[in-house]
C-alpha cells in the first residue's frame, strides 16, 4: 500500500510505561482507563508548584534481565535502561534474534541524553573560580565521572543498543523533543522502504523525572499545577486542563520489510503505511496558531500512505493537556478532515500515561497498533468538561470496541518539529 | 578481493544535485576563503583565549567573531542556543544565496530541512546562581532553600540548551522552512545522514528543494572535558587515556563549523536554470564499534564505503579522491582495504589537521571543499596537512567519496560527482 518502495511491517512491539512493565500490561491498563500519575518519589519536590509525574516502578526495571557486557550499566542512563527493557520485549516478540545477517539490521532512536543532577551542579559550583568554572580541575581530580558526559550524549544510547542487540546496520539518533520517538520510527520506515536495511529497531525513550529535567518546565509554567489528585491532572481536551504531566518511559517497534518478515515467518502486527514531518517555522516557544505544521504532517503522512482523510478511522492525538496544544491540534484535525472531523475518533494516551517526551511517539505508535489488532479505541480519561474549542470525538473516559483498519499517530515537538505516522491493519 | 554488501542500493527516480554550498569555520566565512586558507598552508587551530582552558593544555579551531545575522529572538534565548545558531544561520544563508534561492522562489512547505547537530551543552552560568543561593551554613546543599528560592534563579528556558534541535528550529523559523525535516546527532555520520534524508525526500517528491548539512559542537569547557575524557584530545593524557589506543593516527583538536548544502532534483534545478555543482550518487551506512577504541571499526567503515559505491553503481577504481572523516587508523586502514594502496588508488584528503574535528559539519564542509577544489585545474599539494595521508599532484577529481565517522561506532559514506555547471 505504500506509495513507493518496499512494504514495511511491524513485527515486534515493546514498551515500559508508568502503567505497565510491558506492552500487554500497558495496553490492558490503558483500555481500563488506569492512570499512572502520582506524587513524585524520584526527587525532592517540596516547594515546587507541580509535584506529580508518571514514574516507572523501579522494581520493573530491576526485574528486567541484565544483558550485555559487564560494565555497560555504568554507561546507561535511566532513559536507556528503560529503552533496553522495551527493545528486549520488541525483539523477543519479533524473534529478531533468530536473524543471522545482522549487517542489515539497524537502530533508530529518539532520545536526548541524561540531564545533570543537582549533585552535579553542586560539584560544578565547588570547582568554580572567580570568573570561571574549573571543569578541568573537576575532571582531572576524578570526582566527576566520565560516565556523566557519556550519558549526556544521545548517540551513546543508540550505540549501546546496537551492541546489545547486535545490529550492524544504520544507527540513527534523532533529537526533536516530543516528536523524536515518532521521527525515529519514520526515519526507520524510510530506510527499510528504500532498501537500506531489512529491519530496524525504532523508538524512543526518556526519563526526565529529576530536578534538571523538571524545573525548566515548571518555570515556563508548562506543567499541570491545579489538580484535585494526581490521577486527575492530565486531562487532554478537557476545559479544565492546565498543563501537561511529565512522565518517563520507552517504546520500541521492530520494523521489517514485508518480504523479509514473510520469509522468516515473523509475526506481523501491522503495516507502516506512511510518514509525514514538517516544521511550524513560527516560534520556538509557541505552536503555530492555526496548526499549519500539524496539518502538513498529517497530510504528508496520508499522502505518503496513499490514503485520504476518509480512510482514517482513528487518530492517536499528541494531546498533551496544555491549553494551547489541545486546542490547536483539534483545529488542525478539523482543517484536515473538514466536515468529517467529528466522525473520526480521537484520543490521547497521555491522559493515562502523561507526557514521556521523546518516548511518547513510540509508545503511542505501539498502542495504536495494539488497538488496531484488538479492535479497541483507547479512551481519553479525565474528560469531564467540554471545551467549545475542542469539539471532536475524544473517546471520553471509556474505551470502545470498534474494528478499525487505518490510524494516524501525531507527535509535535517543542520548537516546532511535527511528525505523523500512518499505520494500517496488515493485509497480505 | 573485496566484497560488496548485498543490496544496499536502490534506484533514484530523479537525479539529485547540489546547487549551493555554505560554510563557516576557523579558517574563514566562506567555502572559498576556507579552501584558499587550507591550500596556503594555514591552520585554524590556535590557543583558546576567550575562556580559561589552561587546565586542558590544548588548542582548538574556533570560529571567532562570526558574521552577525539579525534574528528577532530575545538575546537570552539566543544565548541558550549558543554558537550552534550562528553557525547554522550563516552557512544556510550562504548556501541559499549560492543556489539563487530567496524568499518566494519556493513554497515554504516544499522546502525540506535536515541537519546533523553536534552535542549541545547547558550553560553553567544559567544554573549555578541557584546553587549559590541554596547552600546552607555548612556549605552543603540545603534542599529546602533550593526548592523554595534557589531554583527561581534559573533562567526558565535553560533546558533548551540541552536540546540539539532548538537552534535548528530557530533557523527553520528564520528562513521560513516548513517542509519535511529531521535533526540527527551528533558526530560526522549525522551530517551525511542529513544529506541522505534530504535526497530521499526529494526523490520521493515530498519536497522540491532541501537544505541539509551539519553543525559542530560549540567549543567550551564542557566539550573539551568530554573530548578529553573520551581520549580524543591529547590533554586527556592526564586522565590516563592514551589517544593512540583510541584509533587516532594524529593529535586531534576540536573545531567549530557550520556547513550546509542546497539539494534539488535535476529536473527542478534545470527548470529554474540553477547552477548545478554536483550530483549526489550514493550513500552507505554501517554501525560497528571497534572493541578497543569504541570508534567505528575498520569493518564498519569498509561496509559504509562499499555501500556508497554500490548505490552509485561504480567500483573503487572510479573514485578520484576520498575526503576522510578524520585521521583515525581504522579509517585509513579501511580506505587501504577498499581502494588498495597502489598508484591508482584515489587521493586521500583530510582537513581535520587544519580545521579540527568538526563532528556533524565535517563531511559537509569536506563536500564543499571538494567541490571547490574540483573546479580548479589541478589538485594542489598541501591539502592534506595531517599525518597518515598522502597528497599527490594529479588531475582534478571528478568523483569523490566523503566519509563521516562517529566516535560511537556509526559511520557513513557518500559519493559526489562533479558536474560541468549548468547542465550535467
Interface residues (C-beta under 8 A of the other chain):
Chain A: X3 X4 X5 X44 X45 X46 X47 X48 X103 X104 X106 X107 X112 X113 X115 X116 X118 X119 X121 X122 X124 X125 X128 X129 X131 X132 X133 X134 X135 X136 X137 X138 X139 X140 X144 X146 X149 X150 X152 X153 X154 X155 X156 X158 X159 X162 X163 X167 X168 X169 X170 X171 X172 X173 X174 X175 X176 X177 X183 X187 X190 X194 X195 X196 X211 X212 X213 X215 X216 X217 X218 X219 X220 X276 X277 X278 X279 X280 X281 X282 X283 X284 X285 X292 X293 X296 X300 X304 X413 X414 X415 X416 X417
Chain B: X5 X6 X7 X8 X9 X10 X13 X51 X52 X53 X54 X55 X56 X73 X77 X108 X109 X113 X117 X119 X122 X124 X127 X128 X130 X131 X132 X135 X141 X143 X144 X146 X147 X148 X151 X152 X154 X156 X157 X158 X159 X160 X162 X163 X164 X165 X166 X168 X169 X170 X172 X173 X175 X176 X177 X178 X179 X180 X181 X182 X183 X184 X185 X186 X187 X189 X190 X193 X197 X200 X204 X206 X221 X222 X224 X225 X226 X228 X229 X230 X238 X239 X283 X285 X286 X287 X288 X289 X300 X303 X406 X408 X409 X410
